[in-house]
Amino acid sequence: MHHDHIEALHMVRDLGLRIKPEDVAAVDVSVHPPFTDLRTVQTLVEKEGIPVTLGAQHCSDEDAGPRTGEISPHMLARLGTRYVIVGHSERRTLFGMTDATVASTLRAALRHDMTPIVCVGETEEERALGQTESKLEEQVLAALEGLSAELTGGLVVAYEPLWAIGTGQAASAMDAEDACVFIRSLVAKLAGEPAAGTIRLQYGGSVHGDNAAEFMAEPNVDGLLVGGASLQAATFLDIIRACGACYRS
């Protein structure tokens, strides 16, 4: 919940002025402003040819109806939104989003040809009790079970341990790799090895320019879900360049 539409316009325009074609030649970059900013950012990105894709932070699992305050996937799709974050830890913990709602929201985004970025992760207490894998299995199976192999292989799943979100305490690169290896193994069981090979797995949690390359060096970490460091163009670009350099090498 940062940046009104004027602030978002300035931030994305600043990013567009700084970013170079080689920065994004090997990576996909999406920006996920608040709902009130989407139209402004969409217009700016299209008009100025800024090489980023538009994403949303959340959506309803219904296309329309008596859900005051919610935003439907249909509305987002009409704005050219390509990605939707589904089940972010803050939506789960602050707004009561359940595994069942995550599953239905994921499918709502797919109905409108948007790619869900499905967030999964454990609390600090669950980690201390050695329950990381059981929690990930519970969340991943609830979200993906029943999807076709083709749809599953086109998804993005973000491992975001709750104890690292907004705390400045990032997981280690090995923590992220271990979680992504486990998630990929679950996808293979659900949808087969080809889907497990094409699904994109991200790490999110106190990512910044100084640790991005370390995460991206891990073979099963395909990308990063960036929080506070994405609020300024310069710090976000540091992360984009770290990712791009990893893939170019």
Phi, psi and omega per residue, in radians:
M1 nan 1.213 -3.139
H2 -2.334 2.631 3.016
H3 1.283 1.955 2.913
D4 -1.295 -3.121 -2.986
H5 -1.192 -0.481 3.086
I6 -1.253 -0.792 3.107
E7 -1.101 -0.687 3.115
A8 -1.133 -0.706 3.109
L9 -1.046 -0.811 -3.127
H10 -1.134 -0.699 -3.103
M11 -1.160 -0.812 -3.102
V12 -1.231 -0.617 3.071
R13 -1.132 -0.717 3.091
D14 -1.066 -0.745 3.090
L15 -1.062 -0.754 3.136
G16 -1.090 -0.608 3.123
L17 -1.263 -0.517 -3.078
R18 -1.534 -0.570 -2.972
I19 -1.298 2.495 3.135
K20 -2.038 2.709 -3.102
P21 -0.947 -0.658 -3.114
E22 -1.202 -0.360 3.124
D23 -1.175 -0.521 -3.042
V24 -2.071 0.227 -3.105
A25 -1.123 -0.534 -3.054
A26 -2.006 0.059 -3.074
V27 -2.361 2.775 2.997
D28 -1.798 2.364 3.134
V29 -2.153 2.259 3.038
S30 -2.186 2.627 3.066
V31 -2.076 2.468 -3.013
H32 -2.220 1.312 -3.127
P33 -1.325 2.903 3.031
P34 -1.008 2.794 -3.075
F35 -0.956 -0.680 -3.078
T36 -1.184 -0.250 -3.095
D37 -1.736 -0.186 -2.932
L38 -1.065 -0.799 -3.098
R39 -1.124 -0.730 3.127
T40 -1.074 -0.829 -3.120
V41 -1.177 -0.706 3.109
Q42 -1.002 -0.839 -3.118
T43 -1.086 -0.761 3.139
L44 -1.102 -0.841 -3.092
V45 -1.069 -0.764 -3.129
E46 -1.217 -0.734 -3.096
K47 -1.173 -0.727 -3.038
E48 -1.744 0.017 3.080
G49 1.105 0.634 3.125
I50 -1.269 2.248 -2.995
P51 -1.406 1.025 3.047
V52 -2.294 2.744 3.124
T53 -1.870 2.553 -3.087
L54 -1.478 2.337 3.077
G55 -2.327 2.826 3.092
A56 -1.996 2.820 -3.094
Q57 -1.545 -0.271 -3.026
H58 -3.074 2.825 2.909
C59 -2.714 2.917 3.053
S60 -1.297 2.834 3.030
D61 -1.624 0.084 3.076
E62 -2.014 2.581 -3.118
D63 -1.367 -0.473 3.139
A64 -2.896 2.925 3.055
G65 2.361 -3.055 -3.065
P66 -1.385 1.291 -3.141
R67 -2.283 1.199 -3.049
T68 -0.917 2.255 3.106
G69 1.634 -0.240 3.139
E70 -1.549 2.858 3.108
I71 -2.107 2.233 -3.066
S72 -1.493 2.698 3.073
P73 -1.094 -0.532 3.086
H74 -1.067 -0.758 3.126
M75 -1.068 -0.739 -3.132
L76 -1.150 -0.750 -3.112
A77 -1.084 -0.640 3.135
R78 -1.175 -0.323 3.088
L79 -1.601 0.086 -3.129
G80 1.397 0.332 3.112
T81 -1.235 2.266 -3.078
R82 -1.839 -0.478 -3.110
Y83 -2.190 2.592 3.033
V84 -2.366 2.202 3.025
I85 -1.305 2.236 -3.083
V86 -2.141 2.166 3.062
G87 1.313 0.530 3.045
H88 -0.941 2.590 -3.060
S89 -0.970 -0.592 3.136
E90 -1.236 -0.579 3.048
R91 -1.179 -0.620 3.140
R92 -1.256 -0.820 -3.012
T93 -1.457 -0.624 -3.069
L94 -1.617 -0.482 -3.028
F95 -2.118 0.196 2.989
G96 1.236 0.439 3.133
M97 -1.248 2.165 -3.092
T98 -1.690 2.964 3.062
D99 -1.018 -0.649 3.136
A100 -1.156 -0.702 3.115
T101 -1.210 -0.651 3.051
V102 -1.011 -0.790 -3.123
A103 -1.090 -0.770 -3.116
S104 -1.254 -0.570 3.109
T105 -1.223 -0.711 3.065
L106 -0.955 -0.810 -3.111
R107 -1.215 -0.558 3.074
A108 -1.127 -0.731 3.092
A109 -1.111 -0.740 3.130
L110 -1.093 -0.615 3.122
R111 -1.023 -0.482 -3.090
H112 -1.887 0.415 3.038
D113 1.043 0.552 3.012
M114 -1.841 2.631 -3.137
T115 -1.634 2.078 3.072
P116 -1.303 2.455 2.933
I117 -1.852 1.729 -2.988
V118 -1.538 2.132 -3.072
C119 -1.704 2.340 3.100
V120 -2.410 2.693 3.112
G121 2.911 2.829 -3.048
E122 -1.846 2.785 3.055
T123 -1.413 2.968 3.095
E124 -1.110 -0.679 3.132
E125 -1.133 -0.761 3.127
E126 -1.119 -0.656 3.096
R127 -1.110 -0.781 -3.123
A128 -1.101 -0.518 -3.140
L129 -1.525 0.065 3.141
G130 1.275 0.495 -3.048
Q131 -1.828 0.260 -3.088
T132 -0.997 -0.899 -3.069
E133 -1.170 -0.673 3.140
S134 -1.162 -0.632 3.100
K135 -1.189 -0.767 3.113
L136 -1.089 -0.736 3.136
E137 -1.082 -0.769 3.124
E138 -1.021 -0.808 -3.071
Q139 -1.279 -0.750 -3.099
V140 -1.163 -0.804 -3.135
L141 -1.104 -0.738 3.128
A142 -1.073 -0.647 -3.088
A143 -1.352 -0.715 -2.917
L144 -1.817 -0.292 -3.052
E145 -1.050 2.293 3.119
G146 1.667 -0.227 3.074
L147 -1.310 2.628 3.076
S148 -1.198 2.789 3.106
A149 -1.074 -0.651 -3.124
E150 -1.116 -0.816 3.135
L151 -1.161 -0.726 -3.129
T152 -1.067 -0.748 -3.109
G153 -1.148 -0.303 3.139
G154 -1.690 0.045 -3.094
L155 -1.450 2.949 2.942
V156 -2.096 2.291 3.042
V157 -2.086 2.242 -3.116
A158 -1.915 2.118 2.997
Y159 -1.472 1.981 3.137
E160 -2.283 1.595 3.110
P161 -1.062 2.254 -3.030
L162 -1.054 -0.509 -3.117
W163 -1.282 -0.140 3.141
A164 -1.906 -0.067 -3.061
I165 -1.396 1.986 3.060
G166 1.200 0.233 -3.085
T167 -1.750 -0.266 -3.010
G168 1.434 -0.080 -3.124
Q169 -1.793 1.535 -3.139
A170 -1.283 2.628 2.945
A171 -1.117 2.831 3.018
S172 -1.340 2.817 3.089
A173 -1.039 -0.628 3.114
M174 -1.191 -0.661 3.044
D175 -0.998 -0.830 -3.125
A176 -1.115 -0.755 3.134
E177 -1.101 -0.799 -3.134
D178 -1.044 -0.761 3.138
A179 -1.136 -0.736 -3.123
C180 -1.188 -0.651 3.059
V181 -1.053 -0.770 -3.127
F182 -1.151 -0.766 3.120
I183 -1.078 -0.739 3.141
R184 -1.106 -0.630 3.109
S185 -1.161 -0.624 3.084
L186 -1.148 -0.730 3.117
V187 -1.104 -0.689 3.114
A188 -1.071 -0.702 3.116
K189 -1.188 -0.651 -3.105
L190 -1.334 -0.768 -2.923
A191 -2.249 -0.014 3.102
G192 1.732 2.829 -3.090
E193 -1.090 -0.705 3.123
P194 -1.024 -0.747 3.114
A195 -1.137 -0.695 3.113
A196 -1.113 -0.507 3.141
G197 -1.367 -0.460 -3.074
T198 -1.762 -0.370 3.095
I199 -1.078 2.482 -3.121
R200 -1.759 2.222 -3.118
L201 -1.925 2.306 -3.114
Q202 -2.057 2.795 2.922
Y203 -1.978 2.419 3.049
G204 -2.398 2.390 3.118
G205 2.549 1.704 3.119
S206 0.989 0.753 3.068
V207 -1.421 2.402 3.059
H208 -2.577 3.121 -3.046
G209 -1.084 -0.487 -3.085
D210 -1.420 -0.376 -3.135
N211 -1.983 -0.066 -3.074
A212 -1.049 -0.788 -3.101
A213 -1.111 -0.598 3.130
E214 -1.108 -0.762 3.091
F215 -1.150 -0.758 -3.052
M216 -1.241 -0.275 3.096
A217 -1.275 -0.288 -3.141
E218 -1.324 2.365 -3.002
P219 -1.149 -0.418 -3.106
N220 -1.807 0.024 3.049
V221 -1.658 1.871 -3.035
D222 -1.566 -0.292 -3.087
G223 -3.025 -3.063 -3.038
L224 -2.327 2.424 3.013
L225 -1.776 1.931 -2.926
V226 -1.786 2.314 3.116
G227 -1.757 -1.867 -3.017
G228 -1.018 -0.551 -3.123
A229 -1.243 -0.133 3.104
S230 -1.593 -0.008 -3.047
L231 -1.381 -0.305 3.072
Q232 -2.144 2.433 -3.056
A233 -1.031 -0.737 -3.048
A234 -1.137 -0.766 -3.112
T235 -1.268 -0.607 3.089
F236 -1.165 -0.713 -3.133
L237 -1.133 -0.603 3.070
D238 -0.989 -0.720 -3.135
I239 -1.236 -0.752 3.105
I240 -1.005 -0.775 -3.123
R241 -1.190 -0.621 3.087
A242 -1.106 -0.720 3.102
C243 -1.164 -0.798 -3.138
G244 -1.073 -0.703 3.127
A245 -1.122 -0.636 3.127
C246 -1.096 -0.784 -3.102
Y247 -1.290 -0.549 3.109
R248 -1.211 -0.556 -3.099
S249 -1.383 nan nan
